[in-house]
Amino acid sequence: MIKLHAATASLSALLIGMLVSTGAAAQATWNLPTTASGGNCSAPSSGTYGNTTTCAATTGAGSMTLSAWSMDRGSGATLLAGSGYANAFLSDQGGLGWGDKNRTEGLTATSPDHSVDNITPGLADLLLLNFTSGPTALSGFRFGWSAGDSDAVVMRWAGAGSPIKADGVNLDSTIGNTGWVLVGAYADVGTGNLRSTGTTAGSSWWLISAFNTTMTGGSTACTSAAGAATTCADGNDGFKLQYVTTAAPSRITTGVPEPTSVALAGLALFGIFAARRRNA
């Protein structure tokens, strides 16, 4: 029995370690301007709403797809049917990073509306980061340009599968443990300095949004650059995302296990069963 327990414990420990590490992206940095502007991202895939860019890690390894979304669903000819966050225009802002033109601001929007913002006439904009090489922890971010208070919200996807709806033009807006989970709200991010998210939780999908209380459960609580508690407000925030850092996650929070993890789980359970058979 002692040998059986020892073997079972060893296999269980191995299984846990594999499930935590397999399929998870390791530490990396991401310089987000296009290659033409000195970064590691491709040119936008098109010149209209729903365009994307693909980025390679600057240091470390991995790949990521970046797209633009907004709480603003437009009106008249630009009104998007459906529900959730509407796809928007991912705006290439050169070496400063990426902005977001929603359907009310329009494709010809200029400063500050061409940034990721919550400034009238539109509602809050957001950027979606999909780490296609596996779940990762978004550990930090930096803006290349800012307007107003430059307050921001970061969220991770904890739901099953992809948060992009089947129609491809609407993004799930579910807030809570079954959908988007609040990581933090950050006051006065400004430019030039890397802002830590303070999380080690892992997911393949992350949101960086102009501050809005919809995502914070109505709370105006924010964290200052010095780590102190402060408050934020809707309506005077804009930024262009230039740089992010990622790290190996302490745990993976997406609802669907990685296929390799499922296979490893089966392998480990088979080993436990075999050990019991030998002991019998």
PETAHU-V478493 format. One record per run of one state. SS is the DSSP state (hx for helix, st for strand, lp for the rest). FROM is the first residue (numbers start at 1). TO is the last residue. If there is no record, write none. Layout:
SS:FROM:TO
SS:FROM:TO
//
This chain:
lp:1:1
hx:2:21
lp:22:23
st:24:24
lp:25:27
st:28:31
lp:32:33
st:34:34
hx:35:37
lp:38:40
st:41:41
lp:42:51
st:52:56
lp:57:58
st:59:59
lp:60:62
st:63:70
lp:71:75
hx:76:78
lp:79:84
st:85:87
lp:88:88
st:89:92
lp:93:93
hx:94:96
lp:97:97
st:98:101
lp:102:115
st:116:117
lp:118:124
st:125:131
lp:132:134
st:135:148
lp:149:151
st:152:157
lp:158:163
st:164:164
lp:165:169
st:170:171
lp:172:174
st:175:175
lp:176:179
st:180:186
lp:187:194
st:195:196
lp:197:200
st:201:203
lp:204:204
st:205:210
lp:211:220
st:221:223
lp:224:228
st:229:231
lp:232:236
st:237:247
lp:248:250
st:251:252
lp:253:258
hx:259:279
lp:280:280
//
